[in-house]
Amino acid sequence: MLASISLACKQIAAAVGRAGISSLTGVAGTGENVQGEEQKKLDVVSNDIFSMCLRNTGRTGVIASEEEEHPIAVEETTSGNYIVVFDPLDGSSNIDAGISVGSIFGIYEPSESCIVDPDDPAKTLETCVTNVCQPGKNLLAAGYCLYSSCTIFVLTIGDGVYGFTLDPYVGEFVLTHERIQIPESGKIYAFNEGNYGLWAPEVKAYMDSLKDAERWGGKPYSARYIGSLVGDFHRTLLYGGIYGYPADSKSPDGKLRLLYECAPMSMIVEQAGGRGSTGDERVLDVQPSKVHQRVPFYVGSTKEVDYLESYTLKK
């Protein structure tokens, strides 16, 4: 499974690197995916690459993608029946500007036997949804691939976090970051402050406190925001701090998807010694009620997420 996903990431890295040359920039088709978001050409290409590689393993039972309306039962499976959830190209709004993008994935064991019944598609779909809608604490593995100045594949299988950098000369991922540990604290925050006016009062109070120089010995927190979850998360993982995408009056349930983004990233950060929270509870404990469920998301250094919750848990 992991070899197949790493192959998909190599192919997507090549597509991202040649996007301008290969006319893969810009909007695809109708311009929106099933969730009403602008869909780029590389979103479609990346989704096809991921799906094809996972189908060809013979070990995949169900795949669920941010770009697909429903989970899909894989008829080609021969054994394993693993459940794979993925965001094939996170941060695609950055593609045309040449800014960091990435892929995110999580792997589950099936909660019950996968059913592919051509005579009963409704039963097949129901079983697929049941298999996919598992809390993040059930994840067997999670990871992401960052496509930037270099291509970095970050992975956990439940025993630490490891980073592998793609060596373009041999076409293989080489171990470059062994047992990554996120700093316990860090004075960097990554929030989209353009939404400040839409946030709840407690989140505004938290953000205001980070900018209060007197509170922090004369040096407030630094703002760093790329707009790509993978890029912002990777920096936070290495340097410490906090990434957040709160709920707001426009998106009362939050914007980021629980299954494809928040749960895999939370497993990674916990394995690295950090925390992932909705502001009310641990992300990995949230039981999904639907495939494309969204939640507020805060992730990063333990002390930074604790400090955030000192505001949000007062509600």
Summary of the structure (lengths in Angstrom):
residues: 315
radius of gyration: 19.2
end to end distance: 42.2
largest distance: 68.1
contacts: 1108
relative contact order: 0.13
helix: 35%
strand: 26%
